[in-house]
Amino acid sequence: MISPLQDQTVLVVGRGGGIARAIAIAARDSGARVIAAGRDQQTLSAAYAGEPDITTDLVDLNDEASIDAMADRLGDLDHVVSTASARARGRLTDLDRDAIRLSMDTKVIGPLMLAKHVGPRIRKSGSFTLFSGVAATKIAAGTLAVAITNGAADVLARSLALEMAPIRVNAISPGVIDTGAWDALGEEGKAHYFADISARNPARRIGTVDDIANAGLFVMTSPFLTGTTLHIDGGEPLT
């Protein structure tokens, strides 16, 4: 049986762990050659050491010259996935202008520049995937900047779907996913938060990185899917 991404090349931009790593491994296991790119190539190289068919490269989505330079190093690609993010949490009175700029630059303007420079390398049958998030559809106090960033990412995906056609462009919008990002709450705080979310959302559990990786594979291998935000959030916006 031929794997769905057999002999295709997938670029995954992000960290060496969490969602980015899960997508990179899933794509590799589906037959792809994977390039994992991020701001710290040394850390990425260590994270993927011993993983066959996964190489690493250097890119900073906040630096257009860095994106352009990476594009020059790459050959033809079949799929590009940008998972990078920088969150600016807090209520209105506590928000920091620079943090908001960094959030938008990393999750919206960065992927836009990635599409500009790497898009010409993507084969016409390929795809470009970026990340939104549940905050765009479940408005809550304290997530204003996260919400507007994710909302902009949703609009970017639809806009790029027209600009880059026939390359397919979509967004994935995760809910609360156990990636380690919540470890800062402490063991007890994290357990309490996860229990509260699990009790309220219709799926009655917290999402896993494998949930998101499976969505990534679906988006990459669905030839009639474009201009869509795929919500992998356990139904959290319904609560």
C-alpha positions, -999 to 999 in steps of 0.1 A, spaced: 0 0 0 14 34 -10 16 59 18 -4 92 12 27 114 12 50 89 -5 81 106 -20 67 141 -13 86 169 5 70 186 35 84 218 52 73 222 88 81 255 104 81 256 142 97 243 173 113 209 178 85 196 201 47 198 205 25 202 175 53 209 150 72 177 159 40 156 158 32 169 123 68 163 111 68 127 124 34 119 110 43 133 76 76 113 76 57 81 87 33 87 58 62 86 33 73 122 31 108 137 32 105 164 59 124 196 65 119 210 100 128 247 101 129 272 129 150 299 146 173 276 165 186 250 140 209 235 166 180 227 189 160 214 160 189 192 149 192 177 184 154 172 186 154 152 153 187 134 158 183 98 147 150 105 129 154 92 93 141 114 64 139 145 86 164 173 80 166 207 95 170 243 83 171 278 97 143 304 94 130 333 115 95 342 105 100 377 120 128 383 94 118 384 58 155 382 47 157 349 66 126 336 49 140 346 15 173 329 22 157 297 32 136 297 1 167 300 -20 182 269 -3 151 247 -8 142 228 -38 107 221 -49 82 214 -21 48 196 -20 35 210 13 43 237 38 30 239 73 36 269 96 30 262 133 49 291 148 32 314 173 39 340 200 10 346 224 1 380 239 -22 371 267 -38 395 292 -67 418 296 -69 451 277 -53 472 304 -24 448 307 -16 442 270 19 452 258 21 468 224 54 449 215 39 416 225 9 422 203 32 431 174 52 399 180 20 378 181 8 392 147 43 391 132 49 355 140 15 340 133 2 362 105 28 384 88 54 357 90 33 330 73 23 357 47 60 363 39 66 325 39 38 322 13 54 350 -7 89 335 -8 84 298 -5 51 296 -23 67 296 -58 86 264 -47 53 246 -40 41 222 -67 7 231 -81 -8 199 -65 5 209 -31 -7 228 -1 1 255 24 -12 252 60 -11 278 88 -24 278 123 -53 297 139 -67 288 173 -99 284 193 -96 319 208 -109 334 175 -143 316 179 -146 314 217 -142 350 229 -131 354 265 -117 381 286 -79 379 288 -74 365 253 -82 396 232 -48 398 214 -47 360 209 -82 362 194 -75 389 169 -43 372 159 -61 339 152 -89 357 135 -64 374 112 -48 339 105 -83 326 94 -87 355 70 -51 350 57 -58 314 49 -89 323 28 -71 352 11 -41 330 2 -63 303 -11 -73 327 -39 -39 343 -44 -20 309 -45 -45 288 -64 -43 260 -74 -21 254 -44 -45 246 -16 -43 269 15 -61 261 48 -58 268 85 -60 244 115 -76 258 146 -67 238 177 -85 239 210 -67 232 243 -40 207 234 -16 191 259 17 202 244 36 212 275 26 249 270 4 247 301 32 233 323 38 269 336 5 266 356 22 240 378 11 204 381 -19 211 403 -29 242 383 -26 224 350 -46 194 363 -74 217 375 -75 236 342 -76 205 321 -103 189 343 -124 221 339 -121 222 301 -127 184 298 -158 186 319 -173 214 297 -164 206 262 -185 181 242 -156 158 235 -150 155 273 -112 154 270 -82 175 262 -67 174 228 -34 157 220 -7 165 195 -17 134 176 -52 149 171 -36 179 154 -11 158 134 -39 137 120 -57 170 110 -24 181 93 -23 149 73 -59 153 63 -54 189 51 -22 179 31 -39 149 14 -74 163 7 -72 176 -29 -106 194 -28 -101 212 5 -90 249 3 -98 282 20 -111 264 51 -103 266 88 -104 231 103 -115 233 139 -99 206 161 -111 218 194 -134 192 210 -164 215 204 -151 240 229 -166 271 212 -201 256 218 -197 259 256 
